[in-house]
Amino acid sequence: MEKIFNNTEIAFSLKTDTELERAYFLFKMIANEPLVRIGTLVANFALKAHLPVEGLIRATVFDHFCGGVNEDDCLKVVDKMFTKGVSSVLDYSVEGKETEEQFELALAMILKTVDFAKERLAIPFAVFKPTGLGRFYLFEKKSKNEKLTVQEQEEWNRVVARFDKICKEGFDKDVPLLVDAEESWLQNAVDDLTLAMMRKYNSKKAIVYNTFQMYRCDRLDYLKKIKDLASEEGFYFGVKLVRGAYMEKERERAIELNYSSPICETKEMTDRNYNDALLFAIENLETIALFLGSHNEKSCYYLMGLMAQKNIQPDDKRIWFGQLYGMSDNISYNLAQEGYNVAKYLPFGPVKDVMPYLIRRAEENTSVVGQTNRELELIKTERERRKNNVK
């Protein structure tokens, strides 16, 4: 198969020279783990102390990885990417809230993104993070099947009602919903809720998608179990596949609490899990709709190869490729150029509130050295290409 992901002219066609230089600077910073740690501490301190740093953060890391401070702010980016065939998924990336008022605010914002998706061809999905709708403590307690107090049960009922309201809105407006994954000790509750919503709203097509973190040893078996349920009960199965976002935290917690880590021992095992899940999904497209969320070029090529073998057209609406805004443009834009369905996750929210998301992004990139080095290699190639093309 032709190696299309090396074409930097297509990958960075929307970036000005200034934006390309900013990207180079940011990934150089992210490649330096001690610098990321120090920068994170300084940024958090400055924001908590109300120092005037939001402008600096917005002009650098925020604008590179986020679409804007609100949904309207994102539209310029959405429209710009869509000129190259790359769609957007508006992601309200405010994390770690604890009050009912904050959860209701998140609900209202997510419902608004569903409206945006309904109105715009360039926004084919909506997305939400389950713990944006309720406290971590409740998700953990439900995941352990521990009995809730009367007050906790009332609180959980409100979480379920918010979850259901979003899914019903997606169903009513024909907007597919990507339900984000959480840490393993919270995920059982998310799985149960998402399965209930798939049973309720996926009778005619995949509206609700669950996210499977394939660095977990048990996820392939769970994926197959839910597919069997979908076939038996007559609902469609929305599957978003990712490798995972909480590896270090998962392993540290397992050591601290003295239990077996749910994470695969090696990257090779994770890669095998991921590609086995891709193959399983493609072999069961009569039931499954697939969203590949990956920055791994080999997995993208693997899915492209499977589609070619099965005579599945690149623009088959049951299959989408997805990457994060600000990363892996070589995958997103080159796939779109070849006619595949591609969507970028476009985070947004107030700068201060989105900082936990941005910090997580920086830490993930730091831990995956190959990814950061690949970004730098591609940017260098494009800088050189532009330099040589100057007349």
C-alpha positions in Angstrom: 0.0 0.0 0.0 1.3 3.5 -0.9 2.6 5.3 2.1 0.5 8.5 2.0 1.3 9.8 5.5 4.7 11.2 4.5 3.1 13.9 2.3 3.7 17.1 4.4 2.5 19.5 1.7 -1.0 18.1 2.1 -0.6 17.6 5.9 0.2 21.2 6.6 -1.6 22.9 3.7 -3.7 24.9 6.1 -0.8 26.1 8.3 0.9 29.4 7.7 4.7 29.6 8.2 4.1 31.2 11.6 1.7 28.4 12.7 4.2 25.8 11.5 7.0 27.5 13.6 4.7 27.5 16.7 4.0 23.8 16.2 7.7 23.1 16.0 8.3 25.1 19.2 5.5 23.4 21.1 6.5 19.8 20.2 10.2 20.6 21.0 8.9 21.7 24.5 6.7 18.6 24.9 9.7 16.3 24.0 11.4 17.6 27.1 9.8 15.8 30.1 11.3 17.9 32.9 10.2 21.1 31.0 6.6 19.7 30.8 6.5 19.1 34.5 7.9 22.5 35.4 5.6 24.2 32.8 2.6 22.4 34.2 3.3 23.5 37.7 4.0 27.1 36.7 0.9 27.3 34.5 -1.4 25.9 37.3 0.1 28.3 39.9 -0.3 31.3 37.6 -3.9 30.6 36.8 -4.8 29.9 40.4 -3.1 33.1 41.5 -5.0 35.0 38.8 -1.8 36.1 37.1 -2.3 37.6 33.6 -1.1 34.5 31.7 -4.3 33.4 29.9 -3.3 35.5 26.8 0.1 33.8 26.6 -1.5 30.3 27.0 -4.1 31.0 24.5 -1.6 32.3 21.9 0.6 29.1 22.2 -0.6 25.7 23.5 -4.3 26.5 23.6 -4.7 27.7 20.1 -2.6 24.8 18.8 -4.7 22.1 20.5 -8.1 23.8 21.0 -10.7 25.3 18.7 -11.7 28.2 20.9 -13.2 29.3 24.2 -16.8 28.5 23.1 -18.6 26.7 20.3 -19.1 29.8 18.1 -15.3 30.5 18.5 -14.7 27.1 16.9 -16.6 27.7 13.7 -13.7 29.4 11.9 -11.5 26.4 12.5 -14.4 24.0 11.6 -15.0 25.7 8.3 -11.3 25.9 7.5 -10.6 22.2 8.0 -13.7 21.2 6.0 -12.3 22.9 2.9 -9.9 20.0 2.9 -12.5 17.4 3.7 -11.7 17.1 7.4 -14.7 17.2 9.7 -14.8 18.3 13.3 -16.1 16.9 16.6 -16.7 19.7 19.1 -15.4 18.5 22.4 -16.4 20.5 25.5 -13.1 19.7 27.4 -13.9 21.0 30.9 -12.9 18.3 33.4 -12.9 17.6 37.1 -16.0 19.5 38.2 -17.9 18.5 41.3 -21.1 20.4 41.7 -24.6 19.9 40.4 -24.6 23.4 38.9 -21.4 22.6 37.0 -22.9 19.3 35.8 -26.0 21.0 34.5 -23.8 23.6 32.7 -21.9 20.8 31.1 -25.2 19.1 30.0 -26.4 22.4 28.5 -23.1 22.8 26.6 -23.2 19.2 25.3 -26.8 19.6 24.1 -25.7 22.7 22.3 -23.0 20.8 20.5 -25.6 18.3 19.3 -27.5 21.2 17.9 -24.4 22.4 16.1 -23.8 19.0 14.6 -27.4 18.8 13.4 -27.0 22.1 11.6 -23.6 21.5 10.0 -22.4 18.9 7.6 -18.8 19.6 8.8 -19.7 18.3 12.3 -20.8 14.6 11.9 -20.6 13.6 15.6 -21.1 15.0 19.1 -19.0 13.8 22.1 -19.2 13.9 25.9 -17.2 12.8 28.9 -19.4 10.8 31.4 -17.7 12.3 34.4 -18.6 15.7 33.2 -22.2 14.7 34.2 -21.5 13.5 37.8 -19.0 13.0 40.5 -16.0 10.6 40.1 -16.9 9.1 43.5 -20.3 8.0 42.3 -19.0 6.4 39.1 -16.4 4.6 41.2 -18.9 3.3 43.7 -21.3 2.2 41.0 -18.4 0.5 39.2 -17.7 -1.6 42.3 -21.4 -2.4 42.7 -21.4 -0.9 46.1 -24.8 0.1 47.6 -25.5 3.8 47.4 -27.1 5.8 50.2 -30.5 7.3 49.5 -28.9 10.7 48.8 -26.3 9.1 46.5 -29.0 7.2 44.6 -30.9 10.4 44.0 -27.7 12.0 42.8 -27.0 9.0 40.5 -30.5 9.2 39.1 -29.7 12.7 38.0 -26.5 11.5 36.3 -28.5 8.8 34.4 -31.1 11.4 33.4 -28.5 13.7 32.0 -26.9 10.8 30.1 -30.3 9.8 28.7 -31.2 13.4 27.8 -28.1 13.7 25.6 -28.6 10.3 24.0 -32.3 11.1 23.3 -31.2 14.4 21.7 -28.8 12.6 19.5 -31.5 10.1 18.5 -34.1 12.8 17.8 -31.7 14.9 15.7 -29.9 11.9 14.1 -26.5 12.9 15.5 -24.2 10.0 16.5 -22.7 10.4 20.0 -19.2 9.3 21.1 -19.1 8.5 24.8 -15.6 9.0 26.1 -13.8 6.3 28.2 -12.7 6.8 31.8 -10.2 5.3 34.1 -10.7 1.5 34.7 -12.1 2.0 38.2 -14.9 4.2 36.8 -15.5 2.4 33.5 -17.9 -0.3 34.6 -20.5 2.3 35.4 -19.9 4.0 32.1 -20.1 0.7 30.2 -23.4 -0.2 31.9 -24.9 3.2 31.1 -23.7 3.2 27.6 -25.1 -0.3 26.9 -28.5 0.8 28.3 -28.5 3.7 25.9 -27.4 1.6 22.9 -30.3 -0.8 23.6 -32.7 2.2 23.8 -31.5 4.4 20.9 -29.5 2.1 18.5 -32.5 0.2 17.1 -32.2 1.6 13.5 -28.5 2.7 13.3 -25.6 3.4 15.6 -26.3 6.6 17.5 -24.5 5.8 20.7 -20.9 4.8 20.5 -18.9 3.4 23.5 -15.1 3.9 23.6 -12.8 0.9 24.1 -9.3 1.5 25.5 -7.4 -1.4 23.9 -4.4 -1.1 26.2 -6.7 -2.9 28.7 -6.3 -6.6 28.6 -10.0 -7.3 28.9 -11.4 -5.0 26.3 -11.3 -7.3 23.3 -13.4 -9.9 25.1 -15.8 -7.2 26.3 -16.1 -5.9 22.8 -17.0 -9.4 21.5 -19.5 -9.8 24.3 -21.4 -6.6 23.5 -21.4 -7.5 19.8 -23.1 -10.8 20.6 -25.7 -9.0 22.7 -26.3 -6.5 19.8 -26.9 -9.4 17.4 -29.1 -11.3 19.8 -31.2 -8.3 20.9 -31.3 -6.4 17.5 -29.5 -3.2 18.2 -26.5 -1.6 16.4 -23.2 -1.4 18.1 -21.3 1.9 18.0 -17.6 1.3 18.6 -14.8 3.9 19.1 -11.4 2.3 19.4 -8.5 4.0 21.1 -5.3 2.7 22.7 -5.8 4.6 25.9 -5.2 7.8 27.8 -4.4 6.9 31.5 -1.6 4.3 31.3 0.8 5.8 33.9 -2.1 6.6 36.3 -3.5 3.0 35.9 -0.2 1.3 36.6 0.7 3.6 39.6 -2.8 3.0 41.2 -2.4 -0.8 40.7 0.9 -0.7 42.5 -0.3 1.5 45.2 -3.4 -0.6 46.0 -1.7 -3.9 45.3 -3.9 -5.3 42.5 -3.0 -6.6 39.0 -2.8 -3.8 36.5 -5.5 -3.9 33.8 -3.0 -2.5 31.3 -1.2 -4.8 28.8 2.4 -5.5 29.8 3.9 -4.3 26.5 3.1 -1.9 23.7 3.2 -4.9 21.3 0.3 -6.5 23.1 -1.7 -3.3 23.0 -1.0 -3.0 19.3 -2.1 -6.6 18.7 -5.3 -6.0 20.8 -6.1 -2.8 18.8 -5.6 -4.4 15.4 -7.5 -7.5 16.4 -10.4 -5.3 17.4 -10.2 -3.5 14.0 -10.4 -6.8 12.2 -13.3 -7.9 14.4 -15.2 -4.7 13.7 -14.7 -4.9 9.9 -15.8 -8.5 9.9 -19.0 -7.6 11.7 -20.1 -4.4 9.9 -23.6 -5.6 9.6 -23.9 -4.8 13.4 -21.0 -2.5 14.1 -20.2 1.1 13.2 -16.6 2.0 13.7 -14.7 5.1 14.7 -11.0 4.6 14.7 -9.4 7.1 17.1 -5.7 6.7 16.6 -2.5 8.6 15.8 -0.8 5.3 15.0 0.0 5.2 11.3 0.3 1.4 11.1 -3.2 0.9 12.5 -4.6 3.4 10.0 -2.8 1.6 7.1 -4.1 -1.7 8.5 -7.7 -0.5 8.5 -7.3 0.9 5.0 -5.9 -2.5 3.9 -8.9 -4.3 5.5 -11.3 -2.0 3.7 -9.6 -2.6 0.4 -9.7 -6.4 0.9 -13.4 -6.3 1.7 -14.2 -3.9 -1.1 -15.4 -1.3 1.3 -15.4 2.2 -0.2 -13.3 4.8 1.6 -16.4 7.0 2.2 -18.5 4.2 3.7 -20.4 6.0 6.5 -20.0 3.1 8.9 -16.2 3.8 9.2 -14.5 7.0 10.4 -10.9 7.8 11.2 -10.3 10.3 14.0 -7.4 12.3 15.4 -7.0 15.1 17.9 -6.8 18.7 16.7 -3.2 19.8 16.6 -1.8 16.3 16.2 -1.2 13.9 13.3 -2.2 16.2 10.5 -0.2 14.0 8.2 -2.8 11.2 8.9 -6.0 13.3 8.9 -5.4 15.4 5.8 -3.9 12.7 3.7 -6.7 10.3 4.5 -9.3 13.0 3.6 -7.4 13.7 0.4 -7.9 10.0 -0.5 -11.7 10.2 0.2 -11.9 8.6 3.6 -14.2 9.9 6.4 -12.0 11.8 8.8 -12.9 13.9 11.9 -10.7 15.9 14.2 -11.6 16.1 17.9 -11.8 19.9 18.4 -11.6 20.7 22.2 -13.0 24.0 23.4 -13.9 25.8 26.6 -12.6 28.7 28.8 -8.8 28.6 28.9 -8.6 28.1 32.7 -11.1 25.3 32.6 -9.5 23.5 29.7 -6.0 23.4 31.4 -6.5 19.9 32.8 -7.1 18.6 29.3 -4.1 20.5 27.9 -1.9 19.2 30.7 -3.1 15.6 30.0 -2.3 16.1 26.3 1.2 17.3 27.1 1.9 14.4 29.5 0.6 11.8 27.0 2.8 13.2 24.3 5.8 13.2 26.6 5.2 9.6 27.5 4.9 8.5 23.8 8.3 9.7 22.6 7.9 8.3 19.1 4.8 10.3 18.5 6.4 13.6 19.4 9.5 12.8 17.4 7.3 11.9 14.4 5.5 15.3 14.7 8.9 17.1 14.8 10.3 15.1 11.8 7.2 16.0 9.7 7.4 19.7 10.6 11.1 19.8 9.8 10.4 18.2 6.4 7.7 20.7 5.6 9.9 23.6 6.7 12.6 22.4 4.4 10.2 21.8 1.5 8.8 25.4 1.8 12.3 26.8 2.0 13.4 25.0 -1.1 10.2 26.1 -3.0 10.8 29.8 -2.3 11.7 31.4 -5.6 
